[in-house]
Amino acid sequence: IQEHKSTQVAKTFRKAINRKEGILAIGGTSELSSEGTQHSYSEEERFAFVNWINSALENDPDCKHVLPMDPNTDDLFTSLGDGILLCKMINLSMPDTIDERTINKKKLTHFTTQENLNLALNSASAIGCHVVNIGAMDLREGKPHLVLGLLWQIIAGMKVDGETLEDLMKLSPEELLLRWANYHLENAGYQKISNFSSDIKDSRAYFHLLNQISPKGTEEDQPRIDINMSGYSEKDDLKRAEAMLQQADRLGCRQFVTPADVVNGNPKLNLAFVANLFNKYPALTKPENEDIDWGLLEGETREERTFRNWMNSLGVSPTVNHLYVDLQDALVILQLYEKINVPVDWDNKVNKPPYPKLGTNMKKLENCNYAVDLGKTAKFSLVGIGGQDLNDGNATLTLAVMWQIMRRYTLKVLENLGCGQKVDDNIIVEWVNKTLADAGKSSKITSFKDKEISTSLAVVELIDAIQPGSINFDLVKTGSLSEDDKLENAKYAISMANLVEVKPKMVMTVFACLMGRGMNHV
């Protein structure tokens, strides 16, 4: 197993939670859900979340008004009401997603807490969380099933500072963690596990895992921690689990599970426990004498994450976890074609899984060839791009295809807003400049390649033109700006750091989305 910077430990926990005990039925509904829906949640879940959040944010001065929460009460659900804690959680999951200067922290009113909650929900969506049926009012009211569902997604997205081989990117989160755990168990001479429920009930696999990943004192400023294995021979399962968790606590990883959760084999909480271990102590080293193309193992760029989150937001199946690997059979691309009104002949032209054992790659390649052919009929610029490039996961050429699909989708959305004319780059630029001028703003752009966009001033002023008074210009840097100044402005704007680099493709999407918001606002 290799190390790979910024690999996401998990995007979602897909397995159903073990609900044999501690279940509370919740009457009531989300504003957007069916009337009369009955929801339930596990007390174990609430307990695990509270303890983890208390630990993760205990030193944050902005959270002192709600922390520590009492795990035996409904503190978890009421503490999210002003949006501050939720924004902080999102930044733990994906650092710098939210510019903390935009969080209202003092003298909170109904309006400013609403802003915080909207900021949190929009940001959660931006990092890949599904928030379709969750509104700010649901969070303000602390609806347990919606709060827990969102928190699972946010915590599951925590990043790991380790490295893994490229083929690990093909695995689901559960498979990835199983592979990682079994790698260490094999090194310990212990039998492999196949799940995080029945196979870990006796805590013995956990003892070996902790012993393998504990710091050996070989890294600078990292003290050695020797795991006490004496509890391994304890005859009582609960006492053995407690002894194991005491050792996990020495690593700062006694989170998500109680001894009962381990012994009962609660799959969801045990998966979270292992993900936390992976996050803090990946303990992975490069095998000797192995030739690895480290260029393949670069972390996910903002551009790649933007495409991936956009695809997932449209409900493609399967969910895209790794951009290039998960597009290699073109099924997701073909689903996206349908979103932009490019007809797909699913019955006669598309090979669907399960693929035959012999010729699997050929079937996937045929799909990719078909996807390229359809792109040409849609008048995409595909010179030099073939199905083999998509099948091989060629980053540059795959992104070229994805950009054209995303651009077509964005323009299609704008056309549907009823502007009465076909929308292109020039029309968006004209709209941006007219909106800025009408609002008395000084900024303007000549194109999406305009270097002035790197200051983010046009974006910030456009936001304020659409929603007057929404921008605190005391926080916006002007004049002769350094690169750090530009980055601070970009963080403050709704954009990502792509604006600082003036990537025309991503910039066009930002302005197009603002145009759509502005037209709806009117």
C-alpha positions as CSV (number, residue, x, y, z in Angstrom):
1,I,0.0,0.0,0.0
2,Q,1.3,3.4,-1.0
3,E,0.5,6.8,0.5
4,H,-1.5,9.4,-1.4
5,K,-1.9,12.9,-0.2
6,S,-5.4,14.2,0.4
7,T,-7.2,10.9,-0.3
8,Q,-10.7,11.1,1.1
9,V,-11.2,8.4,3.7
10,A,-14.9,8.2,2.8
11,K,-17.6,10.2,1.1
12,T,-20.6,8.4,2.5
13,F,-21.5,5.6,4.9
14,R,-23.7,3.4,2.7
15,K,-24.4,0.5,5.0
16,A,-27.6,0.6,7.0
17,I,-27.2,1.4,10.7
18,N,-27.7,-1.5,13.2
19,R,-30.9,-0.5,15.0
20,K,-31.4,-3.4,17.4
21,E,-31.5,-1.1,20.5
22,G,-31.5,2.5,21.6
23,I,-33.9,3.6,18.9
24,L,-36.0,6.7,19.3
25,A,-38.9,7.3,17.0
26,I,-39.3,10.9,15.8
27,G,-42.7,12.1,14.8
28,G,-42.8,15.0,12.4
29,T,-41.5,15.9,9.0
30,S,-39.1,18.0,7.0
31,E,-40.7,21.0,5.4
32,L,-39.8,19.3,2.1
33,S,-40.7,15.7,3.0
34,S,-43.9,13.8,2.9
35,E,-46.5,14.7,5.5
36,G,-46.7,12.3,8.4
37,T,-43.3,10.6,7.8
38,Q,-42.0,8.7,10.8
39,H,-38.2,9.0,11.4
40,S,-35.9,7.2,13.8
41,Y,-32.4,7.5,15.0
42,S,-30.0,5.7,17.2
43,E,-29.0,7.0,20.6
44,E,-25.6,5.5,20.0
45,E,-25.2,7.7,16.9
46,R,-26.1,10.9,18.9
47,F,-23.7,9.9,21.7
48,A,-20.8,9.2,19.1
49,F,-21.4,12.5,17.3
50,V,-21.4,14.6,20.5
51,N,-18.3,13.2,21.9
52,W,-16.4,13.5,18.6
53,I,-17.5,17.2,18.0
54,N,-16.7,18.1,21.6
55,S,-13.2,16.8,21.1
56,A,-12.6,18.2,17.6
57,L,-13.7,21.7,18.5
58,E,-13.0,22.0,22.2
59,N,-10.4,24.7,21.7
60,D,-12.3,26.8,19.2
61,P,-13.3,30.0,20.9
62,D,-16.2,30.6,18.5
63,C,-17.9,27.4,19.8
64,K,-17.6,28.0,23.5
65,H,-21.3,29.1,23.7
66,V,-22.5,25.6,22.7
67,L,-19.6,23.3,23.7
68,P,-19.2,20.9,25.4
69,M,-22.5,19.3,24.6
70,D,-24.1,16.8,26.8
71,P,-24.4,13.5,24.9
72,N,-27.3,12.4,27.1
73,T,-29.5,15.3,26.0
74,D,-30.7,16.8,22.7
75,D,-27.8,19.3,22.8
76,L,-26.6,18.0,19.4
77,F,-29.8,19.1,17.7
78,T,-30.2,22.5,19.4
79,S,-26.5,23.5,19.2
80,L,-26.6,23.7,15.4
81,G,-29.3,26.3,15.4
82,D,-27.1,29.4,14.8
83,G,-25.1,27.7,12.1
84,I,-21.6,28.4,13.6
85,L,-20.9,24.9,14.7
86,L,-22.0,23.5,11.4
87,C,-19.7,25.9,9.4
88,K,-16.8,24.8,11.6
89,M,-17.6,21.2,11.0
90,I,-17.5,21.7,7.2
91,N,-14.1,23.4,7.4
92,L,-12.8,20.4,9.5
93,S,-14.0,18.2,6.7
94,M,-12.7,20.3,3.8
95,P,-10.3,23.0,5.0
96,D,-10.9,26.5,3.7
97,T,-14.3,25.7,2.2
98,I,-15.8,28.6,4.2
99,D,-14.0,31.8,4.7
100,E,-14.5,32.2,8.5
101,R,-14.9,36.0,8.0
102,T,-18.2,35.3,6.4
103,I,-19.6,33.5,9.5
104,N,-21.8,35.7,11.7
105,K,-20.5,35.1,15.2
106,K,-21.6,38.1,17.4
107,K,-24.9,39.7,18.2
108,L,-26.8,37.1,16.3
109,T,-30.3,37.8,14.9
110,H,-32.8,35.7,13.1
111,F,-31.5,37.1,9.9
112,T,-27.8,36.5,10.6
113,T,-28.3,32.9,11.8
114,Q,-30.3,32.3,8.7
115,E,-27.3,33.5,6.7
116,N,-25.0,31.2,8.6
117,L,-27.3,28.2,8.0
118,N,-27.6,29.0,4.3
119,L,-23.8,29.4,4.1
120,A,-23.4,26.0,5.7
121,L,-25.9,24.2,3.5
122,N,-24.4,25.7,0.3
123,S,-20.9,24.8,1.4
124,A,-21.9,21.3,2.3
125,S,-23.4,20.9,-1.1
126,A,-20.1,22.2,-2.6
127,I,-18.1,19.5,-0.9
128,G,-20.3,16.8,-2.2
129,C,-23.0,16.4,0.5
130,H,-26.6,15.7,-0.6
131,V,-28.7,18.5,0.9
132,V,-31.8,18.4,-1.4
133,N,-34.3,17.7,1.4
134,I,-32.7,19.8,4.1
135,G,-33.5,23.5,4.6
136,A,-32.2,26.1,7.0
137,M,-35.4,25.9,9.0
138,D,-34.9,22.1,9.5
139,L,-31.5,22.8,11.1
140,R,-32.8,25.7,13.1
141,E,-35.4,23.4,14.5
142,G,-32.9,20.7,15.1
143,K,-34.7,17.9,13.3
144,P,-32.7,14.8,14.4
145,H,-32.9,12.6,11.3
146,L,-31.9,15.5,9.0
147,V,-29.1,16.8,11.4
148,L,-27.6,13.3,11.8
149,G,-27.8,12.6,8.0
150,L,-25.9,15.8,7.2
151,L,-23.3,15.3,10.0
152,W,-22.6,11.7,8.8
153,Q,-21.8,13.1,5.3
154,I,-19.6,15.9,6.6
155,I,-17.6,13.7,9.0
156,A,-17.3,11.0,6.4
157,G,-15.6,13.5,4.1
158,M,-12.7,14.1,6.5
159,K,-9.4,14.0,4.6
160,V,-6.5,11.8,5.4
161,D,-2.9,12.8,5.3
162,G,-1.6,9.5,4.0
163,E,-0.9,8.0,0.6
164,T,-2.4,5.0,-1.2
165,L,-1.8,3.3,-4.5
166,E,-3.9,4.5,-7.4
167,D,-5.8,1.3,-7.6
168,L,-7.2,2.0,-4.1
169,M,-9.0,5.0,-5.6
170,K,-11.2,2.5,-7.4
171,L,-12.6,1.1,-4.1
172,S,-15.6,2.1,-2.2
173,P,-15.0,3.8,1.2
174,E,-15.8,0.5,3.0
175,E,-13.5,-1.5,0.7
176,L,-10.7,1.0,1.1
177,L,-10.8,0.8,4.9
178,L,-11.1,-3.0,4.8
179,R,-8.0,-3.1,2.5
180,W,-6.1,-0.8,4.9
181,A,-7.1,-2.7,8.0
182,N,-6.2,-6.0,6.4
183,Y,-2.9,-4.7,5.2
184,H,-1.9,-4.0,8.9
185,L,-3.5,-7.2,10.2
186,E,-1.6,-9.3,7.7
187,N,1.7,-7.6,8.8
188,A,0.7,-8.5,12.4
189,G,0.2,-12.2,11.4
190,Y,-3.5,-12.0,12.2
191,Q,-6.4,-13.3,10.1
192,K,-8.1,-10.9,7.7
193,I,-11.6,-9.5,8.4
194,S,-14.4,-9.1,5.8
195,N,-16.6,-6.5,7.6
196,F,-16.7,-4.1,10.5
197,S,-19.5,-5.8,12.3
198,S,-19.4,-9.5,13.1
199,D,-15.6,-9.8,12.5
200,I,-14.6,-7.2,15.0
201,K,-17.0,-8.1,17.9
202,D,-14.2,-9.7,20.0
203,S,-12.0,-6.6,19.6
204,R,-8.9,-8.8,18.9
205,A,-8.5,-7.5,15.3
206,Y,-8.6,-4.0,16.8
207,F,-5.9,-4.7,19.3
208,H,-3.6,-5.9,16.5
209,L,-4.6,-2.9,14.3
210,L,-3.8,-0.4,17.1
211,N,-0.5,-2.1,17.7
212,Q,0.5,-1.9,14.1
213,I,-0.4,1.8,13.5
214,S,0.8,3.2,16.8
215,P,3.7,5.7,16.5
216,K,7.1,4.1,16.7
217,G,8.9,7.3,17.6
218,T,10.8,7.3,14.3
219,E,9.4,10.6,13.0
220,E,10.6,13.9,14.3
221,D,8.6,15.3,17.2
222,Q,6.5,12.1,17.4
223,P,6.7,10.2,20.7
224,R,6.6,6.4,20.7
225,I,3.4,4.9,22.0
226,D,3.5,1.2,22.9
227,I,0.1,-0.5,22.9
228,N,-0.6,-2.5,26.0
229,M,-1.9,-5.9,24.7
230,S,-2.7,-7.4,28.1
231,G,-6.4,-6.8,27.6
232,Y,-6.3,-9.1,24.6
233,S,-6.5,-12.2,26.8
234,E,-9.5,-10.9,28.8
235,K,-12.3,-13.5,28.7
236,D,-15.3,-11.1,28.9
237,D,-16.1,-9.4,25.5
238,L,-17.2,-6.1,27.0
239,K,-14.2,-5.9,29.3
240,R,-11.9,-6.7,26.4
241,A,-13.6,-4.0,24.2
242,E,-13.1,-1.5,27.1
243,A,-9.4,-2.4,27.3
244,M,-9.0,-2.0,23.6
245,L,-10.7,1.4,23.7
246,Q,-8.4,2.5,26.5
247,Q,-5.5,1.9,24.1
248,A,-7.3,3.7,21.3
249,D,-7.7,6.6,23.8
250,R,-3.9,6.8,24.2
251,L,-3.8,7.4,20.4
252,G,-6.5,10.1,20.8
253,C,-8.9,7.9,18.8
254,R,-11.5,6.8,21.3
255,Q,-14.3,8.1,19.2
256,F,-17.7,6.9,17.8
257,V,-17.9,3.6,19.6
258,T,-18.5,2.3,23.1
259,P,-17.6,-1.2,24.3
260,A,-21.2,-2.2,23.6
261,D,-21.1,-0.8,20.0
262,V,-18.0,-3.0,19.4
263,V,-19.5,-6.2,20.9
264,N,-22.8,-5.6,19.2
265,G,-21.0,-5.1,15.9
266,N,-22.7,-1.8,15.0
267,P,-21.4,-1.5,11.4
268,K,-21.9,2.3,11.0
269,L,-20.2,3.4,14.2
270,N,-17.4,0.8,13.8
271,L,-16.8,2.1,10.3
272,A,-16.5,5.6,11.6
273,F,-14.1,4.4,14.4
274,V,-11.8,2.8,11.8
275,A,-12.0,5.8,9.4
276,N,-10.8,8.0,12.3
277,L,-7.9,5.6,12.9
278,F,-7.1,5.8,9.2
279,N,-7.3,9.6,9.3
280,K,-4.9,10.0,12.2
281,Y,-2.5,7.1,11.8
282,P,-2.4,5.7,8.2
283,A,1.0,4.2,9.0
284,L,1.7,3.5,5.3
285,T,5.1,3.2,3.8
286,K,6.5,2.9,0.3
287,P,7.5,-0.7,-0.6
288,E,11.1,-1.0,-1.6
289,N,12.2,-1.7,-5.1
290,E,8.7,-0.8,-6.6
291,D,8.6,1.5,-9.5
292,I,5.6,3.9,-9.0
293,D,4.6,6.7,-11.2
294,W,4.1,9.3,-8.5
295,G,2.6,11.7,-11.0
296,L,-0.5,9.5,-11.0
297,L,-0.9,10.0,-7.3
298,E,-1.4,13.8,-7.2
299,G,-4.1,14.9,-4.9
300,E,-7.5,15.9,-6.4
301,T,-7.5,19.4,-7.8
302,R,-10.2,21.9,-7.2
303,E,-11.2,21.6,-10.9
304,E,-11.5,17.8,-10.6
305,R,-13.5,18.1,-7.4
306,T,-15.8,20.7,-9.0
307,F,-16.6,18.3,-11.9
308,R,-17.0,15.3,-9.5
309,N,-19.4,17.2,-7.2
310,W,-21.3,18.6,-10.1
311,M,-21.9,15.1,-11.6
312,N,-22.9,13.7,-8.2
313,S,-25.3,16.6,-7.6
314,L,-27.2,15.6,-10.8
315,G,-27.8,12.1,-9.3
316,V,-25.6,10.0,-11.6
317,S,-25.2,6.3,-10.8
318,P,-22.9,5.0,-9.6
319,T,-21.6,7.9,-7.4
320,V,-18.3,9.2,-8.8
321,N,-15.6,8.8,-6.1
322,H,-12.6,9.1,-8.4
323,L,-13.1,11.2,-11.5
324,Y,-11.0,9.2,-14.0
325,V,-11.5,5.7,-12.8
326,D,-15.3,6.0,-12.4
327,L,-15.7,7.4,-16.0
328,Q,-13.8,4.6,-17.7
329,D,-16.9,2.7,-18.8
330,A,-18.6,6.0,-19.9
331,L,-21.9,5.2,-18.2
332,V,-21.8,8.4,-16.2
333,I,-20.9,10.4,-19.3
334,L,-23.8,8.9,-21.1
335,Q,-26.1,9.9,-18.3
336,L,-24.8,13.4,-18.4
337,Y,-25.5,13.5,-22.2
338,E,-29.2,12.9,-21.4
339,K,-29.1,16.0,-19.1
340,I,-28.1,18.2,-22.0
341,N,-30.7,16.6,-24.4
342,V,-28.3,14.4,-26.3
343,P,-30.3,11.1,-26.9
344,V,-28.6,7.9,-25.8
345,D,-29.6,4.5,-27.3
346,W,-29.3,2.5,-24.1
347,D,-30.9,-0.7,-25.5
348,N,-28.8,-1.1,-28.6
349,K,-25.6,0.9,-28.1
350,V,-24.6,0.7,-24.5
351,N,-23.0,-2.2,-22.6
352,K,-24.2,-2.4,-19.0
353,P,-22.8,-4.1,-16.0
354,P,-22.3,-6.8,-14.8
355,Y,-19.7,-7.1,-17.6
356,P,-18.5,-10.6,-18.7
357,K,-15.3,-11.9,-17.1
358,L,-13.7,-12.1,-20.5
359,G,-13.7,-8.9,-22.5
360,T,-14.7,-6.6,-19.7
361,N,-12.4,-3.8,-20.9
362,M,-13.6,-4.2,-24.5
363,K,-17.2,-3.6,-23.4
364,K,-16.2,-0.5,-21.5
365,L,-14.1,0.7,-24.5
366,E,-17.2,0.3,-26.8
367,N,-19.1,2.5,-24.4
368,C,-16.3,5.1,-24.5
369,N,-16.3,5.0,-28.3
370,Y,-20.0,5.5,-28.4
371,A,-19.7,8.5,-26.0
372,V,-17.1,10.2,-28.3
373,D,-19.4,9.6,-31.3
374,L,-22.3,11.2,-29.4
375,G,-20.1,14.1,-28.4
376,K,-19.3,14.7,-32.1
377,T,-23.0,14.7,-33.0
378,A,-23.5,17.3,-30.2
379,K,-20.9,19.4,-32.0
380,F,-18.3,19.2,-29.2
381,S,-14.7,19.9,-30.0
382,L,-13.2,16.4,-29.8
383,V,-10.3,16.7,-32.2
384,G,-7.6,14.2,-31.0
385,I,-9.9,12.6,-28.4
386,G,-10.9,9.0,-28.8
387,G,-12.8,6.4,-26.7
388,Q,-9.4,4.9,-25.7
389,D,-8.5,8.2,-24.0
390,L,-11.6,8.0,-21.7
391,N,-11.0,4.3,-21.1
392,D,-7.4,4.9,-20.2
393,G,-8.4,7.7,-17.8
394,N,-6.4,10.4,-19.6
395,A,-6.8,13.3,-17.3
396,T,-6.4,16.2,-19.8
397,L,-8.7,14.7,-22.4
398,T,-11.3,13.5,-20.0
399,L,-11.4,17.0,-18.4
400,A,-11.8,18.5,-21.9
401,V,-14.9,16.3,-22.5
402,M,-16.3,17.0,-19.1
403,W,-15.9,20.8,-19.4
404,Q,-17.9,20.8,-22.7
405,I,-20.7,18.8,-21.1
406,M,-20.8,21.1,-18.0
407,R,-20.7,24.2,-20.1
408,R,-23.5,23.0,-22.3
409,Y,-25.5,22.1,-19.2
410,T,-24.9,25.6,-17.7
411,L,-26.0,27.3,-20.9
412,K,-29.1,25.1,-21.1
413,V,-30.0,26.1,-17.5
414,L,-29.7,29.8,-18.5
415,E,-31.8,29.4,-21.6
416,N,-34.5,27.7,-19.5
417,L,-34.6,30.8,-17.4
418,G,-36.5,32.5,-20.2
419,C,-34.0,35.1,-21.3
420,G,-35.4,34.7,-24.8
421,Q,-32.2,34.1,-26.6
422,K,-29.4,31.6,-27.1
423,V,-26.8,32.1,-24.4
424,D,-23.1,32.2,-25.1
425,D,-20.0,33.6,-23.5
426,N,-20.5,37.1,-24.9
427,I,-24.1,37.3,-23.6
428,I,-22.9,36.4,-20.1
429,V,-20.1,38.9,-20.3
430,E,-22.6,41.6,-21.5
431,W,-25.0,40.7,-18.7
432,V,-22.2,40.9,-16.1
433,N,-21.1,44.3,-17.2
434,K,-24.6,45.7,-17.5
435,T,-25.5,44.5,-14.1
436,L,-22.4,46.0,-12.6
437,A,-22.9,49.3,-14.3
438,D,-26.6,49.5,-13.4
439,A,-25.6,49.1,-9.7
440,G,-23.0,51.8,-10.0
441,K,-20.0,49.4,-9.6
442,S,-16.7,50.2,-11.1
443,S,-15.7,46.6,-12.1
444,K,-16.1,45.2,-15.5
445,I,-14.7,42.2,-17.5
446,T,-13.7,41.9,-21.1
447,S,-13.8,38.1,-21.2
448,F,-13.4,35.1,-19.0
449,K,-9.7,35.3,-19.7
450,D,-9.5,38.8,-18.2
451,K,-6.6,38.9,-15.8
452,E,-8.5,41.4,-13.7
453,I,-10.8,38.6,-12.6
454,S,-7.9,37.3,-10.5
455,T,-8.7,40.1,-8.0
456,S,-12.2,38.7,-7.5
457,L,-13.5,42.3,-7.3
458,A,-15.8,41.7,-10.3
459,V,-17.3,38.7,-8.5
460,V,-17.7,40.4,-5.2
461,E,-19.3,43.5,-6.7
462,L,-21.6,41.4,-8.9
463,I,-22.8,39.5,-5.8
464,D,-23.5,42.9,-4.1
465,A,-25.3,44.1,-7.2
466,I,-27.5,41.1,-7.2
467,Q,-28.1,41.2,-3.4
468,P,-27.3,44.8,-2.2
469,G,-25.7,45.0,1.2
470,S,-24.6,41.4,1.2
471,I,-20.9,42.2,0.9
472,N,-18.8,43.6,3.7
473,F,-16.4,45.7,1.7
474,D,-14.2,46.3,4.7
475,L,-13.0,42.7,4.2
476,V,-12.3,43.1,0.5
477,K,-8.8,44.1,-0.5
478,T,-8.3,46.6,-3.3
479,G,-5.5,48.5,-5.0
480,S,-2.2,46.8,-5.9
481,L,-2.9,43.2,-4.7
482,S,-0.4,40.5,-3.9
483,E,-1.1,36.9,-4.6
484,D,-2.1,36.4,-1.0
485,D,-4.5,39.3,-1.2
486,K,-6.1,37.9,-4.3
487,L,-6.5,34.5,-2.6
488,E,-8.2,36.2,0.4
489,N,-10.6,37.9,-1.9
490,A,-11.3,34.7,-3.7
491,K,-12.0,32.9,-0.5
492,Y,-14.3,35.7,0.5
493,A,-16.2,35.5,-2.7
494,I,-18.4,32.5,-3.4
495,S,-15.7,31.1,-5.7
496,M,-12.9,28.8,-5.1
497,A,-9.2,29.6,-5.6
498,N,-9.7,28.8,-9.3
499,L,-10.4,32.6,-9.7
500,V,-6.9,33.5,-8.6
501,E,-5.5,31.3,-11.4
502,V,-8.0,32.8,-13.9
503,K,-9.1,29.5,-15.3
504,P,-11.5,30.6,-18.1
505,K,-13.5,27.4,-17.9
506,M,-14.2,27.6,-14.2
507,V,-14.6,31.4,-14.3
508,M,-17.3,31.1,-17.0
509,T,-19.3,28.7,-14.8
510,V,-19.1,31.1,-11.8
511,F,-20.4,34.1,-13.7
512,A,-23.0,31.9,-15.5
513,C,-24.3,30.7,-12.1
514,L,-24.4,34.3,-10.8
515,M,-26.3,35.3,-13.9
516,G,-28.8,32.6,-13.3
517,R,-29.2,33.7,-9.7
518,G,-29.5,37.3,-10.7
519,M,-32.2,36.6,-13.3
520,N,-34.2,34.6,-10.8
521,H,-33.7,37.3,-8.2
522,V,-35.3,39.8,-10.5
